Amino acid sequence: MTDCASIDLKHHFLIAMPGLEDETFSRSVIYMCEHGPRGAMGLIINKPSDISMRHLFDKVDLPLRREDLLENPVGQGGPVQTERGFVLHDPLNVDKSEQEGGSIYASTLTVPGGLEMTTSRDVLEALSSGAGPRRVLVTLGYASWGEGQLESELGENTWLTVPASADLVFEVPMAERYDRALDLLGLKSWMLSPDAGHA
Protein backbone atom coordinates (compact mmCIF):
# COMPACT_ATOMS: atom_id res chain seq x y z
CA MET A 1 0.00 0.00 0.00
CA THR A 2 1.25 3.51 -0.78
CA ASP A 3 2.46 5.56 2.14
CA CYS A 4 0.17 8.61 1.83
CA ALA A 5 2.53 10.71 3.93
CA SER A 6 5.25 10.49 1.27
CA ILE A 7 3.22 11.58 -1.76
CA ASP A 8 3.55 15.06 -3.14
CA LEU A 9 0.52 16.17 -5.12
CA LYS A 10 1.75 19.58 -6.28
CA HIS A 11 0.88 20.01 -10.00
CA HIS A 12 -1.66 17.19 -9.78
CA PHE A 13 -5.41 17.15 -10.15
CA LEU A 14 -7.65 15.88 -7.38
CA ILE A 15 -10.80 14.47 -8.97
CA ALA A 16 -13.81 14.04 -6.69
CA MET A 17 -15.21 10.52 -6.49
CA PRO A 18 -18.99 10.24 -7.15
CA GLY A 19 -19.68 9.54 -3.46
CA LEU A 20 -18.45 13.02 -2.48
CA GLU A 21 -21.72 14.88 -2.07
CA ASP A 22 -20.44 18.08 -0.45
CA GLU A 23 -21.97 20.92 -2.46
CA THR A 24 -18.65 22.70 -3.01
CA PHE A 25 -16.62 19.64 -3.93
CA SER A 26 -19.08 17.34 -5.72
CA ARG A 27 -17.74 16.55 -9.24
CA SER A 28 -14.87 18.97 -8.70
CA VAL A 29 -11.41 18.95 -10.23
CA ILE A 30 -8.81 20.70 -8.10
CA TYR A 31 -5.42 21.90 -9.30
CA MET A 32 -3.00 21.37 -6.42
CA CYS A 33 -0.72 24.35 -5.78
CA GLU A 34 0.76 23.33 -2.44
CA HIS A 35 1.14 20.03 -0.60
CA GLY A 36 3.43 19.38 2.32
CA PRO A 37 3.61 18.16 5.90
CA ARG A 38 1.59 21.15 7.18
CA GLY A 39 -1.28 20.70 4.72
CA ALA A 40 -2.39 21.33 1.17
CA MET A 41 -3.94 24.05 -0.97
CA GLY A 42 -5.51 24.06 -4.42
CA LEU A 43 -7.98 25.73 -6.75
CA ILE A 44 -11.17 24.16 -8.10
CA ILE A 45 -10.89 24.58 -11.88
CA ASN A 46 -14.30 23.42 -13.11
CA LYS A 47 -16.92 25.36 -11.15
CA PRO A 48 -17.90 28.67 -12.76
CA SER A 49 -19.20 31.50 -10.62
CA ASP A 50 -21.98 33.74 -11.91
CA ILE A 51 -19.58 36.54 -12.86
CA SER A 52 -17.46 37.00 -15.96
CA MET A 53 -13.96 38.41 -16.22
CA ARG A 54 -15.49 41.60 -17.62
CA HIS A 55 -17.64 41.95 -14.49
CA LEU A 56 -14.72 41.19 -12.16
CA PHE A 57 -12.55 43.86 -13.76
CA ASP A 58 -15.43 46.35 -13.51
CA LYS A 59 -15.63 45.56 -9.78
CA VAL A 60 -11.93 46.30 -9.25
CA ASP A 61 -12.11 49.49 -11.37
CA LEU A 62 -9.85 48.25 -14.15
CA PRO A 63 -10.64 48.08 -17.86
CA LEU A 64 -9.97 44.69 -19.48
CA ARG A 65 -8.20 45.09 -22.78
CA ARG A 66 -7.90 41.36 -23.46
CA GLU A 67 -10.73 40.48 -25.85
CA ASP A 68 -9.91 36.78 -25.42
CA LEU A 69 -10.77 36.95 -21.70
CA LEU A 70 -13.81 39.25 -21.51
CA GLU A 71 -16.52 36.59 -21.42
CA ASN A 72 -14.55 33.90 -19.59
CA PRO A 73 -16.22 32.88 -16.34
CA VAL A 74 -14.50 33.54 -13.04
CA GLY A 75 -14.22 30.23 -11.20
CA GLN A 76 -15.29 29.26 -7.70
CA GLY A 77 -11.89 28.21 -6.44
CA GLY A 78 -13.00 26.87 -3.09
CA PRO A 79 -14.68 27.78 0.19
CA VAL A 80 -11.79 29.73 1.78
CA GLN A 81 -11.38 33.51 1.24
CA THR A 82 -14.12 33.64 -1.38
CA GLU A 83 -13.82 37.42 -1.71
CA ARG A 84 -10.18 37.14 -2.82
CA GLY A 85 -8.94 36.49 -6.35
CA PHE A 86 -6.43 33.82 -7.32
CA VAL A 87 -4.92 33.87 -10.80
CA LEU A 88 -3.65 30.55 -12.12
CA HIS A 89 -1.46 31.04 -15.18
CA ASP A 90 1.28 29.63 -17.36
CA PRO A 91 4.78 30.21 -15.99
CA LEU A 92 6.19 33.46 -17.32
CA ASN A 93 9.33 33.38 -19.37
CA VAL A 94 11.72 35.03 -16.99
CA ASP A 95 14.39 35.49 -19.63
CA LYS A 96 13.07 39.02 -20.04
CA SER A 97 14.83 42.14 -18.84
CA GLU A 98 13.02 42.02 -15.48
CA GLN A 99 14.51 38.75 -14.34
CA GLU A 100 15.42 39.11 -10.70
CA GLY A 101 14.96 35.44 -10.02
CA GLY A 102 11.29 34.58 -9.88
CA SER A 103 8.04 36.04 -11.07
CA ILE A 104 7.59 39.62 -12.15
CA TYR A 105 4.48 39.81 -9.93
CA ALA A 106 4.60 40.76 -6.26
CA SER A 107 2.96 37.64 -4.86
CA THR A 108 3.35 34.49 -6.93
CA LEU A 109 3.60 30.85 -5.92
CA THR A 110 5.47 28.80 -8.51
CA VAL A 111 4.29 25.19 -8.51
CA PRO A 112 7.34 23.01 -9.26
CA GLY A 113 7.04 21.57 -12.77
CA GLY A 114 3.70 23.26 -13.21
CA LEU A 115 1.82 26.54 -13.26
CA GLU A 116 2.06 29.74 -11.27
CA MET A 117 -0.58 31.21 -8.95
CA THR A 118 -0.56 34.95 -8.37
CA THR A 119 -2.64 36.77 -5.75
CA SER A 120 -1.34 40.33 -6.16
CA ARG A 121 -3.25 43.03 -8.04
CA ASP A 122 -0.33 43.66 -10.44
CA VAL A 123 -1.25 40.60 -12.53
CA LEU A 124 -4.76 42.05 -13.01
CA GLU A 125 -3.20 45.39 -13.96
CA ALA A 126 -1.05 43.62 -16.57
CA LEU A 127 -4.13 41.86 -18.01
CA SER A 128 -6.00 45.17 -17.92
CA SER A 129 -3.37 46.78 -20.12
CA GLY A 130 -3.67 43.99 -22.69
CA ALA A 131 -0.56 42.16 -21.49
CA GLY A 132 -0.07 39.62 -18.71
CA PRO A 133 0.14 35.83 -18.92
CA ARG A 134 -1.23 34.37 -22.15
CA ARG A 135 -3.45 31.77 -20.48
CA VAL A 136 -5.16 32.50 -17.17
CA LEU A 137 -7.87 31.12 -14.92
CA VAL A 138 -9.12 33.52 -12.26
CA THR A 139 -10.95 32.04 -9.27
CA LEU A 140 -12.48 33.49 -6.14
CA GLY A 141 -11.49 31.48 -3.08
CA TYR A 142 -9.42 28.35 -2.67
CA ALA A 143 -9.56 24.90 -1.11
CA SER A 144 -7.30 23.92 1.77
CA TRP A 145 -6.58 20.95 4.01
CA GLY A 146 -4.90 20.92 7.40
CA GLU A 147 -2.05 18.65 8.41
CA GLY A 148 -2.84 15.04 7.44
CA GLN A 149 -6.40 15.90 6.34
CA LEU A 150 -5.91 15.34 2.60
CA GLU A 151 -3.98 12.12 3.22
CA SER A 152 -6.88 10.89 5.34
CA GLU A 153 -9.39 11.75 2.58
CA LEU A 154 -7.21 9.95 0.02
CA GLY A 155 -7.21 6.90 2.30
CA GLU A 156 -11.01 7.02 2.31
CA ASN A 157 -11.11 7.03 -1.52
CA THR A 158 -12.66 10.51 -1.61
CA TRP A 159 -10.33 11.63 -4.44
CA LEU A 160 -8.59 10.26 -7.47
CA THR A 161 -5.25 11.86 -8.36
CA VAL A 162 -3.49 12.33 -11.68
CA PRO A 163 -0.62 14.54 -12.89
CA ALA A 164 -2.10 17.85 -14.03
CA SER A 165 -2.43 19.04 -17.62
CA ALA A 166 -2.15 22.79 -18.24
CA ASP A 167 -4.14 22.41 -21.46
CA LEU A 168 -7.05 20.95 -19.51
CA VAL A 169 -6.99 23.98 -17.17
CA PHE A 170 -6.94 26.57 -19.95
CA GLU A 171 -8.21 25.04 -23.20
CA VAL A 172 -11.13 22.83 -22.14
CA PRO A 173 -14.52 24.42 -21.30
CA MET A 174 -15.25 24.30 -17.55
CA ALA A 175 -18.28 22.02 -18.00
CA GLU A 176 -16.09 19.35 -19.67
CA ARG A 177 -13.12 19.40 -17.29
CA TYR A 178 -14.40 16.70 -14.91
CA ASP A 179 -14.83 14.11 -17.66
CA ARG A 180 -11.61 15.15 -19.37
CA ALA A 181 -9.67 14.82 -16.09
CA LEU A 182 -11.06 11.28 -15.71
CA ASP A 183 -9.93 10.62 -19.31
CA LEU A 184 -6.35 11.23 -18.12
CA LEU A 185 -6.78 8.09 -15.98
CA GLY A 186 -8.56 6.15 -18.74
CA LEU A 187 -11.82 6.33 -16.78
CA LYS A 188 -15.40 7.39 -17.47
CA SER A 189 -17.70 8.66 -14.72
CA TRP A 190 -20.11 5.72 -15.19
CA MET A 191 -17.29 3.33 -14.23
CA LEU A 192 -17.01 4.83 -10.75
CA SER A 193 -19.32 3.50 -8.07
CA PRO A 194 -20.81 6.21 -5.84
CA ASP A 195 -20.26 3.78 -2.97
CA ALA A 196 -16.49 3.51 -3.45
CA GLY A 197 -14.70 3.42 -0.16
CA HIS A 198 -17.73 2.27 1.85
CA ALA A 199 -17.50 -1.52 2.06
Buried (B, 14 or more C-beta within 10 A) or exposed (E): EEEEEEEEBBBBBBBBBBBBEEEBBBBBBBBBBBBEEEBBBBBBBBBBBEBBBBBBBEEEEBEBBBEEBEEBBBBBBBBEBEEEBBBBBBBBEEEEEEEEEEBBBEEBBBBEEBBBBBBBBBBBBBBBEEEBBEBBBBBBBBBBBEEBEBBEBBEBBBBBBBEBBBEBBBEBEBEEBBBBBBBBEEBEEEEBEEEBBEE
